Amino acid sequence: MPELVFFSGTMDCGKSTLALQIEHNRSARGLQGMIFTRDDRAGVGKLSSRLGLVAEAVEVAEDLNFQQHLVRHLTAGGRTDYVIVDEAQFLSPEQVEQLARVVDELGIDVYAFGIATDFRTRLFPGSQRLMELADRLETLQVEALCWCGARATHNARTVGGRMVVEGAQVVVGDVGEPSGEVGYEVLCRRHHRRRLTAASARAGALSPDVLPVDEPPAAPPAPSGGKVSAPAPRAGSH
């Protein structure tokens, strides 16, 4: 039976890599798919992975109707055995419902990949609707890590390395953007709540008096007679 499957995870956990792997595995068996994406780092009409893999894709506009697009393609003699949608968090709820109809009425498997929550820890509307309608939800098993080494569970938006919690839900950026630009970073929940990014953590570690400084031990009192014995030489000293 065809399925609508939603693969979710934080940024930097391999969603696009898995999408490209699914494309490779199915095309290697003679199946033909159609790939959709939006605002990919490689440019318009591209699905790319941070590992350097790139595939051609259909850029998803706000007015794209998935069902109508596929019906036109099939009516014109085209073939589509499966659909891959990357950056699915950017879809509207109506577009997610169109994907569900592609599965139910056209009998085509749909694999959607996206981030569940935004930089404010709120669900993206597209991701929320996918969770409500998907036949299967999959959390990616490749764990992204917070700068502290713990499992990253939250996405943070940064400006100049500092976490921000206000602004539009969708602002295009990427992990590791240069200082001063809008970027994103994955954090564990504790550091997301504290708004402590890698840059601000380093700043904190370099600030003065992070740890108490012990006073040097006092010199031992001189023995009676006013003479001070020279310390015994340590092994290896010159």
Secondary structure, 3 states (H helix, E strand, C coil): CCCEEEEECCCCCCHHHHHHHHHHHHHCCCCCEEEEECCCCCCCCEEECCCCCEEECEECCCCCCHHHHHHHHHHCCCCCCEEEECCHHHCCHHHHHHHHHHHHHHCCEEEEEECCECCCCCECHHHHHHHHHCCEEEECCCCCECCCCCECCEEEEEECCEEECCCCCCCCCCECCCCCCEEEEEECHHHHHCCCCHHHHHHHHHCCCCCCCCCCCCCCCCCCCCCCCCCCCCCCCC
